[in-house]
């Protein structure tokens, strides 16, 4: 049993999976932040267009 726990603690395959998971989470968070920033600018642009169309009519 002690040998199994020692082997488990020295194993690097689990650490690699955790590292890949953290990198994937960081990429997902970065993508969400970027999309949120672009959406705010786009919504503002379309609101300006709507205001201009309303004022011209």
PDB file of N, H, CA, C and O in Angstrom:
ATOM      1  N   UNK A   1       0.823  -1.193   0.000  1.00  0.00           N
ATOM      2  CA  UNK A   1       0.000   0.000   0.000  1.00  0.00           C
ATOM      3  C   UNK A   1       0.869   1.260   0.000  1.00  0.00           C
ATOM      4  O   UNK A   1       0.583   2.207  -0.732  1.00  0.00           O
ATOM      5  N   UNK A   2       1.907   1.276   0.799  1.00  0.00           N
ATOM      6  H   UNK A   2       2.139   0.507   1.393  1.00  0.00           H
ATOM      7  CA  UNK A   2       2.799   2.437   0.856  1.00  0.00           C
ATOM      8  C   UNK A   2       3.507   2.617  -0.480  1.00  0.00           C
ATOM      9  O   UNK A   2       3.722   3.746  -0.921  1.00  0.00           O
ATOM     10  N   UNK A   3       3.867   1.524  -1.121  1.00  0.00           N
ATOM     11  H   UNK A   3       3.692   0.607  -0.763  1.00  0.00           H
ATOM     12  CA  UNK A   3       4.526   1.613  -2.427  1.00  0.00           C
ATOM     13  C   UNK A   3       3.582   2.212  -3.463  1.00  0.00           C
ATOM     14  O   UNK A   3       4.009   2.991  -4.315  1.00  0.00           O
ATOM     15  N   UNK A   4       2.308   1.855  -3.395  1.00  0.00           N
ATOM     16  H   UNK A   4       1.961   1.222  -2.703  1.00  0.00           H
ATOM     17  CA  UNK A   4       1.311   2.397  -4.329  1.00  0.00           C
ATOM     18  C   UNK A   4       1.142   3.907  -4.129  1.00  0.00           C
ATOM     19  O   UNK A   4       1.069   4.654  -5.105  1.00  0.00           O
ATOM     20  N   UNK A   5       1.079   4.350  -2.892  1.00  0.00           N
ATOM     21  H   UNK A   5       1.138   3.743  -2.100  1.00  0.00           H
ATOM     22  CA  UNK A   5       0.924   5.780  -2.605  1.00  0.00           C
ATOM     23  C   UNK A   5       2.163   6.540  -3.052  1.00  0.00           C
ATOM     24  O   UNK A   5       2.058   7.643  -3.588  1.00  0.00           O
ATOM     25  N   UNK A   6       3.336   5.957  -2.833  1.00  0.00           N
ATOM     26  H   UNK A   6       3.422   5.061  -2.397  1.00  0.00           H
ATOM     27  CA  UNK A   6       4.579   6.595  -3.260  1.00  0.00           C
ATOM     28  C   UNK A   6       4.615   6.699  -4.782  1.00  0.00           C
ATOM     29  O   UNK A   6       5.009   7.729  -5.330  1.00  0.00           O
ATOM     30  N   UNK A   7       4.200   5.626  -5.466  1.00  0.00           N
ATOM     31  H   UNK A   7       3.880   4.789  -5.022  1.00  0.00           H
ATOM     32  CA  UNK A   7       4.159   5.641  -6.930  1.00  0.00           C
ATOM     33  C   UNK A   7       3.156   6.680  -7.428  1.00  0.00           C
ATOM     34  O   UNK A   7       3.417   7.366  -8.416  1.00  0.00           O
ATOM     35  N   UNK A   8       2.025   6.800  -6.763  1.00  0.00           N
ATOM     36  H   UNK A   8       1.813   6.242  -5.960  1.00  0.00           H
ATOM     37  CA  UNK A   8       0.998   7.762  -7.134  1.00  0.00           C
ATOM     38  C   UNK A   8       1.499   9.192  -6.949  1.00  0.00           C
ATOM     39  O   UNK A   8       1.217  10.057  -7.778  1.00  0.00           O
ATOM     40  N   UNK A   9       2.229   9.447  -5.884  1.00  0.00           N
ATOM     41  H   UNK A   9       2.458   8.744  -5.210  1.00  0.00           H
ATOM     42  CA  UNK A   9       2.765  10.788  -5.627  1.00  0.00           C
ATOM     43  C   UNK A   9       3.851  11.166  -6.636  1.00  0.00           C
ATOM     44  O   UNK A   9       4.013  12.345  -6.949  1.00  0.00           O
ATOM     45  N   UNK A  10       4.585  10.197  -7.141  1.00  0.00           N
ATOM     46  H   UNK A  10       4.453   9.239  -6.887  1.00  0.00           H
ATOM     47  CA  UNK A  10       5.661  10.479  -8.086  1.00  0.00           C
ATOM     48  C   UNK A  10       5.176  10.517  -9.532  1.00  0.00           C
ATOM     49  O   UNK A  10       5.915  10.942 -10.420  1.00  0.00           O
ATOM     50  N   UNK A  11       3.954  10.082  -9.774  1.00  0.00           N
ATOM     51  H   UNK A  11       3.353   9.737  -9.052  1.00  0.00           H
ATOM     52  CA  UNK A  11       3.403  10.058 -11.125  1.00  0.00           C
ATOM     53  C   UNK A  11       3.207  11.489 -11.626  1.00  0.00           C
ATOM     54  O   UNK A  11       2.735  12.359 -10.894  1.00  0.00           O
ATOM     55  N   UNK A  12       3.576  11.712 -12.875  1.00  0.00           N
ATOM     56  H   UNK A  12       3.960  11.005 -13.469  1.00  0.00           H
ATOM     57  CA  UNK A  12       3.447  13.038 -13.466  1.00  0.00           C
ATOM     58  C   UNK A  12       2.283  13.130 -14.445  1.00  0.00           C
ATOM     59  O   UNK A  12       1.984  14.226 -14.918  1.00  0.00           O
ATOM     60  N   UNK A  13       1.630  12.050 -14.760  1.00  0.00           N
ATOM     61  H   UNK A  13       1.874  11.159 -14.376  1.00  0.00           H
ATOM     62  CA  UNK A  13       0.548  12.085 -15.742  1.00  0.00           C
ATOM     63  C   UNK A  13      -0.652  12.875 -15.230  1.00  0.00           C
ATOM     64  O   UNK A  13      -1.294  13.582 -16.006  1.00  0.00           O
ATOM     65  N   UNK A  14      -0.959  12.772 -13.966  1.00  0.00           N
ATOM     66  H   UNK A  14      -0.438  12.198 -13.336  1.00  0.00           H
ATOM     67  CA  UNK A  14      -2.062  13.540 -13.401  1.00  0.00           C
ATOM     68  C   UNK A  14      -1.756  15.024 -13.383  1.00  0.00           C
ATOM     69  O   UNK A  14      -2.636  15.849 -13.632  1.00  0.00           O
ATOM     70  N   UNK A  15      -0.514  15.364 -13.088  1.00  0.00           N
ATOM     71  H   UNK A  15       0.201  14.695 -12.886  1.00  0.00           H
ATOM     72  CA  UNK A  15      -0.115  16.773 -13.066  1.00  0.00           C
ATOM     73  C   UNK A  15      -0.232  17.383 -14.454  1.00  0.00           C
ATOM     74  O   UNK A  15      -0.639  18.537 -14.593  1.00  0.00           O
ATOM     75  N   UNK A  16       0.116  16.626 -15.470  1.00  0.00           N
ATOM     76  H   UNK A  16       0.446  15.689 -15.356  1.00  0.00           H
ATOM     77  CA  UNK A  16       0.017  17.123 -16.838  1.00  0.00           C
ATOM     78  C   UNK A  16      -1.441  17.387 -17.202  1.00  0.00           C
ATOM     79  O   UNK A  16      -1.748  18.393 -17.841  1.00  0.00           O
ATOM     80  N   UNK A  17      -2.324  16.506 -16.806  1.00  0.00           N
ATOM     81  H   UNK A  17      -2.075  15.688 -16.287  1.00  0.00           H
ATOM     82  CA  UNK A  17      -3.746  16.692 -17.091  1.00  0.00           C
ATOM     83  C   UNK A  17      -4.280  17.940 -16.385  1.00  0.00           C
ATOM     84  O   UNK A  17      -5.077  18.688 -16.951  1.00  0.00           O
ATOM     85  N   UNK A  18      -3.839  18.155 -15.159  1.00  0.00           N
ATOM     86  H   UNK A  18      -3.191  17.547 -14.699  1.00  0.00           H
ATOM     87  CA  UNK A  18      -4.263  19.344 -14.419  1.00  0.00           C
ATOM     88  C   UNK A  18      -3.732  20.598 -15.099  1.00  0.00           C
ATOM     89  O   UNK A  18      -4.451  21.592 -15.204  1.00  0.00           O
ATOM     90  N   UNK A  19      -2.496  20.569 -15.558  1.00  0.00           N
ATOM     91  H   UNK A  19      -1.912  19.762 -15.472  1.00  0.00           H
ATOM     92  CA  UNK A  19      -1.918  21.726 -16.252  1.00  0.00           C
ATOM     93  C   UNK A  19      -2.690  22.037 -17.531  1.00  0.00           C
ATOM     94  O   UNK A  19      -2.986  23.198 -17.812  1.00  0.00           O
ATOM     95  N   UNK A  20      -3.014  21.013 -18.296  1.00  0.00           N
ATOM     96  H   UNK A  20      -2.774  20.069 -18.067  1.00  0.00           H
ATOM     97  CA  UNK A  20      -3.807  21.232 -19.508  1.00  0.00           C
ATOM     98  C   UNK A  20      -5.187  21.794 -19.165  1.00  0.00           C
ATOM     99  O   UNK A  20      -5.700  22.655 -19.880  1.00  0.00           O
ATOM    100  N   UNK A  21      -5.776  21.324 -18.098  1.00  0.00           N
ATOM    101  H   UNK A  21      -5.358  20.625 -17.517  1.00  0.00           H
ATOM    102  CA  UNK A  21      -7.071  21.834 -17.666  1.00  0.00           C
ATOM    103  C   UNK A  21      -6.995  23.304 -17.275  1.00  0.00           C
ATOM    104  O   UNK A  21      -7.892  24.082 -17.602  1.00  0.00           O
ATOM    105  N   UNK A  22      -5.934  23.688 -16.580  1.00  0.00           N
ATOM    106  H   UNK A  22      -5.206  23.057 -16.314  1.00  0.00           H
ATOM    107  CA  UNK A  22      -5.768  25.090 -16.194  1.00  0.00           C
ATOM    108  C   UNK A  22      -5.536  25.979 -17.412  1.00  0.00           C
ATOM    109  O   UNK A  22      -6.073  27.085 -17.480  1.00  0.00           O
ATOM    110  N   UNK A  23      -4.747  25.513 -18.365  1.00  0.00           N
ATOM    111  H   UNK A  23      -4.310  24.615 -18.309  1.00  0.00           H
ATOM    112  CA  UNK A  23      -4.514  26.284 -19.590  1.00  0.00           C
ATOM    113  C   UNK A  23      -5.822  26.440 -20.355  1.00  0.00           C
ATOM    114  O   UNK A  23      -6.122  27.529 -20.844  1.00  0.00           O
ATOM    115  N   UNK A  24      -6.592  25.387 -20.465  1.00  0.00           N
ATOM    116  H   UNK A  24      -6.348  24.502 -20.068  1.00  0.00           H
ATOM    117  CA  UNK A  24      -7.874  25.446 -21.155  1.00  0.00           C
ATOM    118  C   UNK A  24      -8.828  26.414 -20.463  1.00  0.00           C
ATOM    119  O   UNK A  24      -9.527  27.176 -21.132  1.00  0.00           O
ATOM    120  N   UNK A  25      -8.866  26.394 -19.141  1.00  0.00           N
ATOM    121  H   UNK A  25      -8.299  25.776 -18.597  1.00  0.00           H
ATOM    122  CA  UNK A  25      -9.722  27.318 -18.390  1.00  0.00           C
ATOM    123  C   UNK A  25      -9.287  28.765 -18.614  1.00  0.00           C
ATOM    124  O   UNK A  25     -10.132  29.647 -18.765  1.00  0.00           O
ATOM    125  N   UNK A  26      -7.982  29.014 -18.638  1.00  0.00           N
ATOM    126  H   UNK A  26      -7.296  28.297 -18.516  1.00  0.00           H
ATOM    127  CA  UNK A  26      -7.470  30.361 -18.876  1.00  0.00           C
ATOM    128  C   UNK A  26      -7.840  30.854 -20.273  1.00  0.00           C
ATOM    129  O   UNK A  26      -8.202  32.018 -20.448  1.00  0.00           O
ATOM    130  N   UNK A  27      -7.750  29.980 -21.253  1.00  0.00           N
ATOM    131  H   UNK A  27      -7.456  29.035 -21.111  1.00  0.00           H
ATOM    132  CA  UNK A  27      -8.127  30.348 -22.626  1.00  0.00           C
ATOM    133  C   UNK A  27      -9.623  30.654 -22.693  1.00  0.00           C
ATOM    134  O   UNK A  27     -10.029  31.620 -23.340  1.00  0.00           O
ATOM    135  N   UNK A  28     -10.436  29.848 -22.037  1.00  0.00           N
ATOM    136  H   UNK A  28     -10.107  29.064 -21.511  1.00  0.00           H
ATOM    137  CA  UNK A  28     -11.883  30.066 -22.057  1.00  0.00           C
ATOM    138  C   UNK A  28     -12.245  31.389 -21.387  1.00  0.00           C
ATOM    139  O   UNK A  28     -13.086  32.129 -21.898  1.00  0.00           O
ATOM    140  N   UNK A  29     -11.627  31.691 -20.263  1.00  0.00           N
ATOM    141  H   UNK A  29     -10.944  31.090 -19.848  1.00  0.00           H
ATOM    142  CA  UNK A  29     -11.905  32.949 -19.572  1.00  0.00           C
ATOM    143  C   UNK A  29     -11.467  34.132 -20.430  1.00  0.00           C
ATOM    144  O   UNK A  29     -12.178  35.133 -20.520  1.00  0.00           O
ATOM    145  N   UNK A  30     -10.303  34.018 -21.058  1.00  0.00           N
ATOM    146  H   UNK A  30      -9.726  33.205 -20.985  1.00  0.00           H
ATOM    147  CA  UNK A  30      -9.818  35.099 -21.928  1.00  0.00           C
ATOM    148  C   UNK A  30     -10.770  35.325 -23.101  1.00  0.00           C
ATOM    149  O   UNK A  30     -11.045  36.467 -23.468  1.00  0.00           O
ATOM    150  N   UNK A  31     -11.265  34.254 -23.680  1.00  0.00           N
ATOM    151  H   UNK A  31     -11.041  33.326 -23.382  1.00  0.00           H
ATOM    152  CA  UNK A  31     -12.197  34.377 -24.802  1.00  0.00           C
ATOM    153  C   UNK A  31     -13.493  35.053 -24.356  1.00  0.00           C
ATOM    154  O   UNK A  31     -14.021  35.906 -25.070  1.00  0.00           O
ATOM    155  N   UNK A  32     -14.005  34.684 -23.195  1.00  0.00           N
ATOM    156  H   UNK A  32     -13.577  33.990 -22.615  1.00  0.00           H
ATOM    157  CA  UNK A  32     -15.237  35.304 -22.694  1.00  0.00           C
ATOM    158  C   UNK A  32     -15.046  36.792 -22.424  1.00  0.00           C
ATOM    159  O   UNK A  32     -15.927  37.595 -22.729  1.00  0.00           O
ATOM    160  N   UNK A  33     -13.910  37.164 -21.859  1.00  0.00           N
ATOM    161  H   UNK A  33     -13.193  36.511 -21.611  1.00  0.00           H
ATOM    162  CA  UNK A  33     -13.637  38.575 -21.590  1.00  0.00           C
ATOM    163  C   UNK A  33     -13.533  39.350 -22.902  1.00  0.00           C
ATOM    164  O   UNK A  33     -14.063  40.456 -23.011  1.00  0.00           O
ATOM    165  N   UNK A  34     -12.858  38.782 -23.893  1.00  0.00           N
ATOM    166  H   UNK A  34     -12.428  37.883 -23.805  1.00  0.00           H
ATOM    167  CA  UNK A  34     -12.713  39.454 -25.185  1.00  0.00           C
ATOM    168  C   UNK A  34     -14.065  39.605 -25.875  1.00  0.00           C
ATOM    169  O   UNK A  34     -14.366  40.666 -26.421  1.00  0.00           O
ATOM    170  N   UNK A  35     -14.871  38.567 -25.854  1.00  0.00           N
ATOM    171  H   UNK A  35     -14.626  37.704 -25.410  1.00  0.00           H
ATOM    172  CA  UNK A  35     -16.193  38.633 -26.488  1.00  0.00           C
ATOM    173  C   UNK A  35     -17.071  39.655 -25.777  1.00  0.00           C
ATOM    174  O   UNK A  35     -17.826  40.381 -26.425  1.00  0.00           O
ATOM    175  N   UNK A  36     -16.979  39.716 -24.458  1.00  0.00           N
ATOM    176  H   UNK A  36     -16.366  39.126 -23.933  1.00  0.00           H
ATOM    177  CA  UNK A  36     -17.763  40.689 -23.707  1.00  0.00           C
ATOM    178  C   UNK A  36     -17.354  42.111 -24.084  1.00  0.00           C
ATOM    179  O   UNK A  36     -18.219  42.970 -24.249  1.00  0.00           O
ATOM    180  N   UNK A  37     -16.064  42.375 -24.222  1.00  0.00           N
ATOM    181  H   UNK A  37     -15.361  41.677 -24.087  1.00  0.00           H
ATOM    182  CA  UNK A  37     -15.599  43.699 -24.607  1.00  0.00           C
ATOM    183  C   UNK A  37     -16.064  44.088 -26.001  1.00  0.00           C
ATOM    184  O   UNK A  37     -16.481  45.224 -26.229  1.00  0.00           O
ATOM    185  N   UNK A  38     -15.991  43.153 -26.926  1.00  0.00           N
ATOM    186  H   UNK A  38     -15.652  42.231 -26.741  1.00  0.00           H
ATOM    187  CA  UNK A  38     -16.436  43.420 -28.299  1.00  0.00           C
ATOM    188  C   UNK A  38     -17.943  43.631 -28.341  1.00  0.00           C
ATOM    189  O   UNK A  38     -18.427  44.476 -29.093  1.00  0.00           O
ATOM    190  N   UNK A  39     -18.684  42.879 -27.551  1.00  0.00           N
ATOM    191  H   UNK A  39     -18.290  42.192 -26.940  1.00  0.00           H
ATOM    192  CA  UNK A  39     -20.145  43.016 -27.571  1.00  0.00           C
ATOM    193  C   UNK A  39     -20.576  44.381 -27.060  1.00  0.00           C
ATOM    194  O   UNK A  39     -21.530  44.959 -27.582  1.00  0.00           O
ATOM    195  N   UNK A  40     -19.895  44.906 -26.053  1.00  0.00           N
ATOM    196  H   UNK A  40     -19.120  44.436 -25.629  1.00  0.00           H
ATOM    197  CA  UNK A  40     -20.253  46.230 -25.541  1.00  0.00           C
ATOM    198  C   UNK A  40     -20.031  47.304 -26.603  1.00  0.00           C
ATOM    199  O   UNK A  40     -20.854  48.205 -26.763  1.00  0.00           O
ATOM    200  N   UNK A  41     -18.925  47.206 -27.324  1.00  0.00           N
ATOM    201  H   UNK A  41     -18.256  46.474 -27.195  1.00  0.00           H
ATOM    202  CA  UNK A  41     -18.641  48.173 -28.389  1.00  0.00           C
ATOM    203  C   UNK A  41     -19.666  48.039 -29.515  1.00  0.00           C
ATOM    204  O   UNK A  41     -20.148  49.041 -30.042  1.00  0.00           O
ATOM    205  N   UNK A  42     -19.992  46.822 -29.876  1.00  0.00           N
ATOM    206  H   UNK A  42     -19.600  46.008 -29.448  1.00  0.00           H
ATOM    207  CA  UNK A  42     -20.938  46.578 -30.959  1.00  0.00           C
ATOM    208  C   UNK A  42     -22.339  47.067 -30.582  1.00  0.00           C
ATOM    209  O   UNK A  42     -23.023  47.682 -31.401  1.00  0.00           O
ATOM    210  N   UNK A  43     -22.759  46.801 -29.369  1.00  0.00           N
ATOM    211  H   UNK A  43     -22.204  46.301 -28.704  1.00  0.00           H
ATOM    212  CA  UNK A  43     -24.076  47.270 -28.918  1.00  0.00           C
ATOM    213  C   UNK A  43     -24.121  48.796 -28.945  1.00  0.00           C
ATOM    214  O   UNK A  43     -25.120  49.382 -29.363  1.00  0.00           O
ATOM    215  N   UNK A  44     -23.047  49.436 -28.502  1.00  0.00           N
ATOM    216  H   UNK A  44     -22.236  48.961 -28.162  1.00  0.00           H
ATOM    217  CA  UNK A  44     -22.991  50.892 -28.545  1.00  0.00           C
ATOM    218  C   UNK A  44     -23.071  51.423 -29.962  1.00  0.00           C
ATOM    219  O   UNK A  44     -23.750  52.417 -30.219  1.00  0.00           O
ATOM    220  N   UNK A  45     -22.381  50.766 -30.882  1.00  0.00           N
ATOM    221  H   UNK A  45     -21.830  49.958 -30.673  1.00  0.00           H
ATOM    222  CA  UNK A  45     -22.410  51.186 -32.283  1.00  0.00           C
ATOM    223  C   UNK A  45     -23.822  51.083 -32.851  1.00  0.00           C
ATOM    224  O   UNK A  45     -24.292  52.006 -33.516  1.00  0.00           O
ATOM    225  N   UNK A  46     -24.501  49.960 -32.591  1.00  0.00           N
ATOM    226  H   UNK A  46     -24.119  49.210 -32.051  1.00  0.00           H
ATOM    227  CA  UNK A  46     -25.848  49.783 -33.125  1.00  0.00           C
ATOM    228  C   UNK A  46     -26.841  50.735 -32.471  1.00  0.00           C
ATOM    229  O   UNK A  46     -27.799  51.166 -33.112  1.00  0.00           O
ATOM    230  N   UNK A  47     -26.623  51.063 -31.214  1.00  0.00           N
ATOM    231  H   UNK A  47     -25.844  50.713 -30.693  1.00  0.00           H
ATOM    232  CA  UNK A  47     -27.478  52.062 -30.565  1.00  0.00           C
ATOM    233  C   UNK A  47     -27.290  53.434 -31.214  1.00  0.00           C
ATOM    234  O   UNK A  47     -28.258  54.170 -31.403  1.00  0.00           O
ATOM    235  N   UNK A  48     -26.048  53.775 -31.555  1.00  0.00           N
ATOM    236  H   UNK A  48     -25.262  53.176 -31.401  1.00  0.00           H
ATOM    237  CA  UNK A  48     -25.795  55.041 -32.260  1.00  0.00           C
ATOM    238  C   UNK A  48     -26.482  55.055 -33.622  1.00  0.00           C
ATOM    239  O   UNK A  48     -27.063  56.064 -34.020  1.00  0.00           O
ATOM    240  N   UNK A  49     -26.414  53.933 -34.332  1.00  0.00           N
ATOM    241  H   UNK A  49     -25.942  53.113 -34.009  1.00  0.00           H
ATOM    242  CA  UNK A  49     -27.068  53.832 -35.642  1.00  0.00           C
ATOM    243  C   UNK A  49     -28.584  53.985 -35.481  1.00  0.00           C
ATOM    244  O   UNK A  49     -29.218  54.690 -36.266  1.00  0.00           O
ATOM    245  N   UNK A  50     -29.158  53.342 -34.490  1.00  0.00           N
ATOM    246  H   UNK A  50     -28.643  52.769 -33.853  1.00  0.00           H
ATOM    247  CA  UNK A  50     -30.596  53.436 -34.252  1.00  0.00           C
ATOM    248  C   UNK A  50     -30.996  54.867 -33.916  1.00  0.00           C
ATOM    249  O   UNK A  50     -32.035  55.343 -34.374  1.00  0.00           O
ATOM    250  N   UNK A  51     -30.185  55.554 -33.126  1.00  0.00           N
ATOM    251  H   UNK A  51     -29.340  55.167 -32.755  1.00  0.00           H
ATOM    252  CA  UNK A  51     -30.474  56.947 -32.784  1.00  0.00           C
ATOM    253  C   UNK A  51     -30.432  57.840 -34.029  1.00  0.00           C
ATOM    254  O   UNK A  51     -31.287  58.707 -34.208  1.00  0.00           O
ATOM    255  N   UNK A  52     -29.442  57.622 -34.876  1.00  0.00           N
ATOM    256  H   UNK A  52     -28.747  56.918 -34.731  1.00  0.00           H
ATOM    257  CA  UNK A  52     -29.327  58.420 -36.097  1.00  0.00           C
ATOM    258  C   UNK A  52     -30.516  58.187 -37.030  1.00  0.00           C
ATOM    259  O   UNK A  52     -31.041  59.130 -37.622  1.00  0.00           O
ATOM    260  N   UNK A  53     -30.936  56.929 -37.156  1.00  0.00           N
ATOM    261  H   UNK A  53     -30.510  56.163 -36.675  1.00  0.00           H
ATOM    262  CA  UNK A  53     -32.078  56.613 -38.017  1.00  0.00           C
ATOM    263  C   UNK A  53     -33.343  57.239 -37.448  1.00  0.00           C
ATOM    264  O   UNK A  53     -34.173  57.749 -38.201  1.00  0.00           O
ATOM    265  N   UNK A  54     -33.498  57.206 -36.152  1.00  0.00           N
ATOM    266  H   UNK A  54     -32.824  56.791 -35.541  1.00  0.00           H
ATOM    267  CA  UNK A  54     -34.684  57.803 -35.513  1.00  0.00           C
ATOM    268  C   UNK A  54     -34.692  59.318 -35.697  1.00  0.00           C
ATOM    269  O   UNK A  54     -35.751  59.900 -35.934  1.00  0.00           O
ATOM    270  N   UNK A  55     -33.540  59.962 -35.594  1.00  0.00           N
ATOM    271  H   UNK A  55     -32.681  59.489 -35.401  1.00  0.00           H
ATOM    272  CA  UNK A  55     -33.457  61.404 -35.715  1.00  0.00           C
ATOM    273  C   UNK A  55     -33.688  61.873 -37.159  1.00  0.00           C
ATOM    274  O   UNK A  55     -34.208  62.969 -37.369  1.00  0.00           O
ATOM    275  N   UNK A  56     -33.315  61.069 -38.146  1.00  0.00           N
ATOM    276  H   UNK A  56     -32.893  60.179 -37.976  1.00  0.00           H
ATOM    277  CA  UNK A  56     -33.478  61.430 -39.545  1.00  0.00           C
ATOM    278  C   UNK A  56     -34.941  61.299 -39.965  1.00  0.00           C
ATOM    279  O   UNK A  56     -35.437  62.098 -40.759  1.00  0.00           O
ATOM    280  N   UNK A  57     -35.615  60.311 -39.442  1.00  0.00           N
ATOM    281  H   UNK A  57     -35.213  59.662 -38.797  1.00  0.00           H
ATOM    282  CA  UNK A  57     -37.001  60.035 -39.865  1.00  0.00           C
ATOM    283  C   UNK A  57     -37.967  61.097 -39.467  1.00  0.00           C
ATOM    284  O   UNK A  57     -39.158  60.988 -39.760  1.00  0.00           O
TER     285      UNK A  57
END
